[in-house]
Amino acid sequence: MLEQSTRRRRTRSELSYKFQRLREKIREAVASGELAGKLPGERELARRFHVNAKTLSKALTDLAAEGLLSRSIGRGTFVKGSEVEPTLAMGPWLLVCDSNSVDGPLVHALQARNPEARTLTDISSIRPSFLNQFSAVVDLSVQTPDELVRDWVVRNIPLVLLSREPRAFSTSAVLLDTQYLAGRLGRELMMSGHNRLAVISTGDSKAVVEALRIAAARRKRGRTRRRGRFRRAGNYRLGLRFGHRG
């Protein structure tokens, strides 16, 4: 038993020593310029330094944690600072907008990112041939019919929906965390002394209402704890008034 334990400790010590020695060899190779830019593949490096793949991967990971190397899945391992960012030919984007959002900050930000982007508010006359000139469609409108969006997906047009979750098809979407934002806003308002909030909703979503209820309950529990474990929270309460617009 003692002999086996001693053998295991010796093996771990040897592995640790090999790893440390390999790490310093790679560090010296980078400092001397022997290794620069993108490093060779791990198999080639393992053969060059006469180590196994596991020891090499551990050494590279350690040097990346120190900031000497940069590792990226699918791209390889680089000496830090020598990575070449890939240049993507974006091509023009089509920004589908409502009339009240065409001059919004998000549209301006997208146009600044892609100066070739064009905005469109009337989608009733869109023809398939019209879309051929665009590399992607960004749908910022809440009025785009699902049938039209599905047609874009079927035709394999790169598409991103904003604040809309696709129901019957799969595509990319950017969604706001409405519940988190509403809860955060409600908490800030309650801490400022507001105890009656009115909610005006444009749809059937109950996320805002539920978030405010949770924020109110947490606020009430917090006040109860501060006043004493067995004392009531006084007259504090949150009154919610709900309404629907449009």
DRENLO-466586 format. One record per residue (C-alpha): residue number from 1; residue in one letter; x, z, y. Coordinates in steps of 0.001 Angstrom, whole numbers, plus 500000, padded with zeros to 6 digits. Last residue first. Layout:
! residues N
@k NUM&r A&u X&w Z&v Y
...
***
This chain:
! residues 246
@k 246&r G&u 444961&w 471454&v 550208
@k 245&r R&u 446042&w 475026&v 550683
@k 244&r H&u 445187&w 477733&v 548208
@k 243&r G&u 444839&w 481384&v 549115
@k 242&r F&u 446033&w 484735&v 547911
@k 241&r R&u 446139&w 488100&v 549621
@k 240&r L&u 448537&w 490652&v 548224
@k 239&r G&u 448417&w 494305&v 549225
@k 238&r L&u 451537&w 496230&v 548357
@k 237&r R&u 451302&w 500006&v 548071
@k 236&r Y&u 452934&w 503076&v 549532
@k 235&r N&u 450533&w 505953&v 550069
@k 234&r G&u 452819&w 508576&v 548555
@k 233&r A&u 455099&w 507582&v 545699
@k 232&r R&u 453990&w 510514&v 543585
@k 231&r R&u 456362&w 513311&v 542672
@k 230&r F&u 457639&w 513977&v 539166
@k 229&r R&u 461084&w 512352&v 539376
@k 228&r G&u 461716&w 513061&v 542998
@k 227&r R&u 461357&w 511256&v 546299
@k 226&r R&u 464165&w 508770&v 545617
@k 225&r R&u 462827&w 508015&v 542159
@k 224&r T&u 459342&w 507330&v 543523
@k 223&r R&u 460694&w 505014&v 546228
@k 222&r G&u 462567&w 503011&v 543601
@k 221&r R&u 459517&w 502824&v 541365
@k 220&r K&u 457455&w 501478&v 544272
@k 219&r R&u 460061&w 498861&v 545133
@k 218&r R&u 460246&w 497788&v 541503
@k 217&r A&u 456459&w 497416&v 541348
@k 216&r A&u 456401&w 495463&v 544600
@k 215&r A&u 459139&w 493111&v 543412
@k 214&r I&u 457272&w 492550&v 540134
@k 213&r R&u 454035&w 491764&v 541995
@k 212&r L&u 455925&w 489456&v 544354
@k 211&r A&u 457444&w 487535&v 541445
@k 210&r E&u 454057&w 487224&v 539739
@k 209&r V&u 452453&w 485728&v 542832
@k 208&r V&u 455325&w 483320&v 543394
@k 207&r A&u 455360&w 482138&v 539766
@k 206&r K&u 451580&w 481703&v 539534
@k 205&r S&u 451714&w 477919&v 539784
@k 204&r D&u 448331&w 476265&v 540261
@k 203&r G&u 449306&w 474328&v 543346
@k 202&r T&u 449826&w 474428&v 547099
@k 201&r S&u 449863&w 478209&v 547325
@k 200&r I&u 449390&w 480380&v 550379
@k 199&r V&u 450479&w 483962&v 549673
@k 198&r A&u 449672&w 486713&v 552171
@k 197&r L&u 451836&w 489855&v 552194
@k 196&r R&u 450913&w 493450&v 553003
@k 195&r N&u 453580&w 496155&v 552833
@k 194&r H&u 456054&w 494920&v 555438
@k 193&r G&u 458601&w 497618&v 556315
@k 192&r S&u 461861&w 495652&v 556386
@k 191&r M&u 462573&w 496707&v 552800
@k 190&r M&u 459287&w 495082&v 551866
@k 189&r L&u 460263&w 491797&v 553530
@k 188&r E&u 463659&w 491741&v 551799
@k 187&r R&u 462084&w 492455&v 548424
@k 186&r G&u 459504&w 489707&v 548925
@k 185&r L&u 462228&w 487195&v 549795
@k 184&r R&u 464225&w 488087&v 546681
@k 183&r G&u 461141&w 487949&v 544480
@k 182&r A&u 460131&w 484593&v 545926
@k 181&r L&u 463641&w 483206&v 545404
@k 180&r Y&u 463822&w 484458&v 541805
@k 179&r Q&u 460368&w 483148&v 540930
@k 178&r T&u 460960&w 479782&v 542548
@k 177&r D&u 464215&w 479046&v 540766
@k 176&r L&u 464341&w 475548&v 542242
@k 175&r L&u 464501&w 472687&v 539782
@k 174&r V&u 466883&w 469731&v 539652
@k 173&r A&u 465796&w 467318&v 536921
@k 172&r S&u 467482&w 464972&v 534468
@k 171&r T&u 465248&w 463065&v 532065
@k 170&r S&u 463225&w 463583&v 528892
@k 169&r F&u 459603&w 462541&v 528597
@k 168&r A&u 456085&w 463999&v 528395
@k 167&r R&u 456234&w 466800&v 530955
@k 166&r P&u 459099&w 466134&v 533336
@k 165&r E&u 459770&w 469154&v 535563
@k 164&r R&u 459510&w 468392&v 539233
@k 163&r S&u 461529&w 470109&v 541954
@k 162&r L&u 463751&w 467036&v 542308
@k 161&r L&u 463769&w 464375&v 539611
@k 160&r V&u 466987&w 462548&v 538741
@k 159&r L&u 466981&w 459074&v 537218
@k 158&r P&u 469509&w 456665&v 535742
@k 157&r I&u 467325&w 453644&v 534811
@k 156&r N&u 466932&w 453313&v 531044
@k 155&r R&u 463875&w 451023&v 531246
@k 154&r V&u 461905&w 453668&v 529332
@k 153&r V&u 462944&w 456321&v 531861
@k 152&r W&u 461914&w 454175&v 534817
@k 151&r D&u 458572&w 453434&v 533146
@k 150&r R&u 458042&w 457161&v 532527
@k 149&r V&u 458563&w 457819&v 536228
@k 148&r L&u 455973&w 455164&v 537055
@k 147&r E&u 453431&w 456601&v 534615
@k 146&r D&u 454079&w 460127&v 535907
@k 145&r P&u 452896&w 459018&v 539337
@k 144&r T&u 455233&w 459757&v 542272
@k 143&r Q&u 453388&w 462097&v 544626
@k 142&r V&u 455802&w 465029&v 544709
@k 141&r S&u 458534&w 462822&v 546143
@k 140&r L&u 462243&w 463609&v 545898
@k 139&r D&u 462908&w 461053&v 543161
@k 138&r V&u 466587&w 460126&v 543000
@k 137&r V&u 467001&w 456680&v 541451
@k 136&r A&u 470356&w 455418&v 540212
@k 135&r S&u 472718&w 452417&v 540270
@k 134&r F&u 470447&w 450378&v 542516
@k 133&r Q&u 470272&w 446574&v 542844
@k 132&r N&u 468190&w 446172&v 539684
@k 131&r L&u 465420&w 448337&v 541126
@k 130&r F&u 463808&w 445486&v 543063
@k 129&r S&u 463589&w 443349&v 539897
@k 128&r P&u 461306&w 445958&v 538308
@k 127&r R&u 458852&w 445710&v 541206
@k 126&r I&u 457983&w 448513&v 543602
@k 125&r S&u 454888&w 447682&v 545678
@k 124&r S&u 453050&w 450994&v 545449
@k 123&r I&u 456226&w 452997&v 545941
@k 122&r D&u 455923&w 453363&v 549706
@k 121&r T&u 458333&w 456044&v 550946
@k 120&r L&u 461678&w 454411&v 550169
@k 119&r T&u 465122&w 455581&v 551254
@k 118&r R&u 468363&w 453683&v 550716
@k 117&r A&u 471728&w 455027&v 549579
@k 116&r E&u 474787&w 452951&v 550487
@k 115&r P&u 476331&w 455837&v 552457
@k 114&r N&u 476497&w 457900&v 549257
@k 113&r R&u 477463&w 461520&v 549855
@k 112&r A&u 476333&w 461352&v 553488
@k 111&r Q&u 473099&w 459710&v 552329
@k 110&r L&u 472561&w 462541&v 549846
@k 109&r A&u 473118&w 465147&v 552566
@k 108&r H&u 470743&w 463322&v 554932
@k 107&r V&u 468052&w 463267&v 552238
@k 106&r L&u 468555&w 466992&v 551622
@k 105&r P&u 468397&w 467779&v 555350
@k 104&r G&u 464984&w 466152&v 555791
@k 103&r D&u 464334&w 462877&v 557583
@k 102&r V&u 462469&w 461264&v 554657
@k 101&r S&u 460736&w 464547&v 553902
@k 100&r N&u 457410&w 464123&v 555710
@k 99&r S&u 456886&w 460532&v 554556
@k 98&r D&u 457440&w 461500&v 550933
@k 97&r C&u 460699&w 460341&v 549443
@k 96&r V&u 462131&w 458027&v 546766
@k 95&r L&u 465883&w 457848&v 547320
@k 94&r L&u 467330&w 454698&v 545762
@k 93&r W&u 471056&w 455006&v 545177
@k 92&r P&u 473678&w 452372&v 545954
@k 91&r G&u 476778&w 452058&v 543756
@k 90&r M&u 478587&w 455105&v 542504
@k 89&r A&u 481917&w 453633&v 541453
@k 88&r L&u 483510&w 456772&v 540124
@k 87&r T&u 487093&w 457689&v 540856
@k 86&r P&u 488546&w 460050&v 538287
@k 85&r E&u 490480&w 462965&v 539745
@k 84&r V&u 494132&w 462744&v 538872
@k 83&r E&u 495490&w 466080&v 537695
@k 82&r S&u 499038&w 466822&v 538836
@k 81&r G&u 498327&w 470138&v 540535
@k 80&r K&u 498755&w 472256&v 537422
@k 79&r V&u 500682&w 470429&v 534700
@k 78&r F&u 497955&w 468734&v 532728
@k 77&r T&u 496249&w 469293&v 529360
@k 76&r G&u 493641&w 466886&v 527992
@k 75&r R&u 490724&w 464936&v 529409
@k 74&r G&u 487945&w 465553&v 526881
@k 73&r I&u 487927&w 469301&v 527359
@k 72&r S&u 490059&w 470198&v 530376
@k 71&r R&u 493217&w 472276&v 530421
@k 70&r S&u 495250&w 473005&v 533557
@k 69&r L&u 498767&w 474330&v 533235
@k 68&r L&u 500956&w 476750&v 535188
@k 67&r G&u 498036&w 478875&v 536379
@k 66&r E&u 498813&w 481960&v 534289
@k 65&r A&u 495624&w 481401&v 532276
@k 64&r A&u 496784&w 477832&v 531622
@k 63&r L&u 500095&w 479194&v 530347
@k 62&r D&u 498245&w 481461&v 527909
@k 61&r T&u 495990&w 478632&v 526741
@k 60&r L&u 499011&w 476407&v 526136
@k 59&r A&u 500746&w 479132&v 524113
@k 58&r K&u 497632&w 479837&v 522009
@k 57&r S&u 497114&w 476126&v 521349
@k 56&r L&u 500734&w 475774&v 520241
@k 55&r T&u 500536&w 478727&v 517846
@k 54&r K&u 497332&w 477358&v 516291
@k 53&r A&u 498678&w 473802&v 516002
@k 52&r N&u 501729&w 474797&v 513991
@k 51&r V&u 505239&w 474861&v 515416
@k 50&r H&u 508232&w 472496&v 515332
@k 49&r F&u 508472&w 472066&v 519127
@k 48&r R&u 508205&w 468276&v 519046
@k 47&r R&u 505828&w 468247&v 516088
@k 46&r A&u 503455&w 470688&v 517803
@k 45&r L&u 503695&w 468685&v 521024
@k 44&r E&u 502721&w 465505&v 519174
@k 43&r R&u 499762&w 467211&v 517522
@k 42&r E&u 498700&w 468808&v 520807
@k 41&r G&u 498522&w 465487&v 522619
@k 40&r P&u 501165&w 464688&v 525198
@k 39&r L&u 501022&w 466510&v 528529
@k 38&r K&u 499455&w 464879&v 531579
@k 37&r G&u 501610&w 465172&v 534652
@k 36&r A&u 505042&w 466498&v 533779
@k 35&r L&u 506878&w 467818&v 530743
@k 34&r E&u 510623&w 467213&v 530840
@k 33&r G&u 510470&w 467986&v 534542
@k 32&r S&u 512905&w 470877&v 534307
@k 31&r A&u 510265&w 473473&v 535296
@k 30&r V&u 507731&w 471991&v 532865
@k 29&r A&u 510186&w 472032&v 529971
@k 28&r E&u 511215&w 475597&v 530872
@k 27&r R&u 507585&w 476761&v 530721
@k 26&r I&u 507107&w 474947&v 527414
@k 25&r K&u 510143&w 476717&v 525965
@k 24&r E&u 508931&w 480045&v 527356
@k 23&r R&u 505562&w 479671&v 525628
@k 22&r L&u 507253&w 478646&v 522389
@k 21&r R&u 509415&w 481800&v 522386
@k 20&r Q&u 506396&w 483982&v 523098
@k 19&r F&u 504369&w 482355&v 520321
@k 18&r K&u 507184&w 482551&v 517822
@k 17&r Y&u 507750&w 486244&v 518637
@k 16&r S&u 504064&w 487030&v 518300
@k 15&r L&u 503935&w 485246&v 514940
@k 14&r E&u 507020&w 487125&v 513748
@k 13&r S&u 505602&w 490448&v 514864
@k 12&r R&u 502269&w 489736&v 513177
@k 11&r T&u 504080&w 488878&v 509944
@k 10&r R&u 506245&w 492035&v 510119
@k 9&r R&u 503161&w 494186&v 510696
@k 8&r R&u 501459&w 492577&v 507689
@k 7&r R&u 504535&w 493123&v 505488
@k 6&r T&u 504763&w 496782&v 506487
@k 5&r S&u 501098&w 497274&v 505602
@k 4&r Q&u 501626&w 495570&v 502231
@k 3&r E&u 504663&w 497760&v 501459
@k 2&r L&u 502799&w 500922&v 502387
@k 1&r M&u 500000&w 500000&v 500000
***
